[in-house]
Amino acid sequence: MPIPTEFSVPSSPTRFFVPVAFADPRCTIQEPKTATDTPAGAGAPAGGPQDAGTSQPQGPGGPGTPPGGPCAVDNNMLLFVGVGFALMYFLMIRPENKRRKQQQDMLAAIKVGDRVVTLGGMHGVVAALDDKTVALRVDNTKMTFDRTAIARVVRDDAPAPAKS
């Protein structure tokens, strides 16, 4: 099978459709129509007819494109990224840090005689404490748990009087 030496190029410019809801309508691909429409660095002499007498800023794509280029990134995008990080901090990271600190404070404040509930749902009374472990008395049995297995301390607060 012979190898082709010439390739045919379609005469119509290739157009791409980007289905983005918020696409910038200025972002289009434009093919040069004549030799004077090509950018200055691409073979056309600088100072051609498009440069004469124009006072509007021109982007690399010629007149009609924004000064930053055909698809320039808007500075507002940086603002949206910053707002996104701030929302993530205040809605996710900060509340989790507060919960973790409250749990550590609760575990540090446990003392012998406190009624506690473990993560597994077992109720007991603290019989002995160590740096990393807690011995709980459940009925007549003594069990040893890690301190981190304590979910909460049960407080025997007086119930509010019932309204009649």
C-alpha positions as CSV (number, residue, x, y, z in Angstrom):
1,M,0.0,0.0,0.0
2,P,1.6,3.3,-1.0
3,I,2.1,6.0,1.6
4,P,0.3,9.3,0.6
5,T,2.7,12.2,0.3
6,E,0.1,15.0,0.2
7,F,-2.7,15.6,2.6
8,S,-5.9,17.4,1.8
9,V,-7.0,20.2,4.1
10,P,-10.7,21.1,4.3
11,S,-11.4,24.4,2.8
12,S,-13.9,25.5,5.5
13,P,-12.5,26.4,8.9
14,T,-13.0,23.9,11.7
15,R,-15.5,25.1,14.3
16,F,-15.8,23.7,17.8
17,F,-19.0,23.8,19.8
18,V,-18.4,24.0,23.5
19,P,-21.6,23.2,25.5
20,V,-20.8,25.4,28.5
21,A,-23.7,27.3,30.1
22,F,-21.6,30.3,31.0
23,A,-19.2,30.4,28.1
24,D,-17.9,33.8,27.1
25,P,-19.4,34.7,23.7
26,R,-16.1,36.5,22.8
27,C,-14.2,33.2,22.9
28,T,-14.3,32.1,19.3
29,I,-11.7,30.6,17.0
30,Q,-11.2,32.8,14.0
31,E,-9.2,31.7,11.0
32,P,-7.3,34.4,9.1
33,K,-9.0,35.3,5.8
34,T,-6.1,37.1,4.1
35,A,-2.4,37.6,4.6
36,T,-3.0,40.9,6.4
37,D,-5.3,39.3,9.0
38,T,-2.5,37.0,10.4
39,P,-0.8,38.1,13.6
40,A,2.4,40.2,13.2
41,G,4.7,37.4,14.3
42,A,3.2,34.9,11.9
43,G,4.6,36.2,8.6
44,A,2.6,39.4,8.0
45,P,4.5,42.7,8.3
46,A,3.8,44.7,11.5
47,G,1.8,47.9,11.1
48,G,-0.6,46.6,8.5
49,P,-4.0,48.0,7.7
50,Q,-5.5,46.9,11.0
51,D,-3.0,49.0,13.0
52,A,-3.6,52.2,11.1
53,G,-5.7,54.8,13.0
54,T,-7.2,52.5,15.7
55,S,-7.3,53.8,19.2
56,Q,-9.1,50.8,20.8
57,P,-7.0,48.2,22.5
58,Q,-6.6,45.0,20.5
59,G,-5.9,41.6,21.7
60,P,-3.7,39.0,19.9
61,G,-6.6,37.9,17.8
62,G,-7.1,41.4,16.2
63,P,-10.0,43.8,16.5
64,G,-13.0,42.6,18.3
65,T,-11.1,40.4,20.8
66,P,-10.5,41.5,24.4
67,P,-7.1,42.9,25.3
68,G,-6.1,39.8,27.3
69,G,-6.6,37.4,24.4
70,P,-9.5,35.6,22.9
71,C,-10.3,33.7,26.1
72,A,-8.8,35.9,28.8
73,V,-9.3,34.8,32.4
74,D,-11.3,37.4,34.3
75,N,-9.9,38.6,37.6
76,N,-13.3,38.0,39.2
77,M,-12.6,34.3,39.0
78,L,-9.9,34.7,41.7
79,L,-12.5,36.3,43.9
80,F,-14.9,33.3,43.4
81,V,-12.1,30.9,44.3
82,G,-11.4,32.9,47.5
83,V,-15.0,33.0,48.4
84,G,-15.2,29.2,47.8
85,F,-12.3,28.5,50.2
86,A,-13.8,30.8,52.8
87,L,-17.2,29.0,52.6
88,M,-15.5,25.7,52.9
89,Y,-13.6,26.8,56.0
90,F,-16.6,28.3,57.8
91,L,-19.0,25.5,56.8
92,M,-16.8,22.4,57.1
93,I,-13.3,22.8,58.7
94,R,-14.1,25.2,61.6
95,P,-17.1,23.3,63.0
96,E,-15.2,20.1,62.9
97,N,-12.2,21.6,64.8
98,K,-14.7,22.9,67.4
99,R,-16.2,19.5,67.9
100,R,-12.8,17.8,68.2
101,K,-11.7,20.4,70.8
102,Q,-14.9,19.8,72.8
103,Q,-14.4,16.1,72.7
104,Q,-10.8,16.4,73.9
105,D,-11.9,18.7,76.7
106,M,-14.6,16.3,77.8
107,L,-12.2,13.3,77.8
108,A,-9.7,15.3,79.8
109,A,-12.3,16.3,82.4
110,I,-13.5,12.7,83.2
111,K,-13.0,11.7,86.8
112,V,-13.7,8.6,88.9
113,G,-17.4,8.2,89.6
114,D,-18.7,9.8,86.4
115,R,-21.4,8.0,84.5
116,V,-20.4,7.6,80.9
117,V,-21.6,6.1,77.6
118,T,-19.1,4.4,75.2
119,L,-19.2,4.7,71.4
120,G,-20.8,1.2,71.4
121,G,-23.6,2.4,73.6
122,M,-22.5,0.7,76.8
123,H,-23.4,2.6,80.0
124,G,-21.1,2.4,83.0
125,V,-19.4,4.2,85.9
126,V,-15.8,5.2,85.8
127,A,-13.9,3.0,88.3
128,A,-10.3,3.9,87.5
129,L,-8.4,6.2,85.1
130,D,-5.1,5.9,83.3
131,D,-3.4,8.2,80.7
132,K,-4.9,6.3,77.8
133,T,-7.5,3.9,79.3
134,V,-10.6,4.0,81.5
135,A,-11.9,1.2,83.6
136,L,-15.7,1.1,83.7
137,R,-17.9,-0.7,86.2
138,V,-20.9,-2.2,84.4
139,D,-23.2,-4.0,86.9
140,N,-20.7,-6.2,88.8
141,T,-18.1,-6.4,85.9
142,K,-15.1,-4.2,85.4
143,M,-14.1,-3.4,81.8
144,T,-11.2,-1.5,80.4
145,F,-11.7,0.9,77.4
146,D,-9.5,3.4,75.6
147,R,-10.4,7.0,76.6
148,T,-11.3,7.7,73.0
149,A,-14.1,5.1,73.2
150,I,-16.0,7.4,75.6
151,A,-18.8,9.1,73.6
152,R,-20.3,11.3,76.4
153,V,-20.6,11.9,80.1
154,V,-24.1,11.4,81.5
155,R,-25.1,14.3,83.7
156,D,-27.9,13.7,86.2
157,D,-29.6,17.1,85.9
158,A,-32.8,17.7,87.7
159,P,-35.7,17.3,85.2
160,A,-37.7,20.5,84.6
161,P,-41.0,20.5,86.5
162,A,-43.9,19.3,84.3
163,K,-46.6,21.8,83.5
164,S,-50.1,20.8,84.5
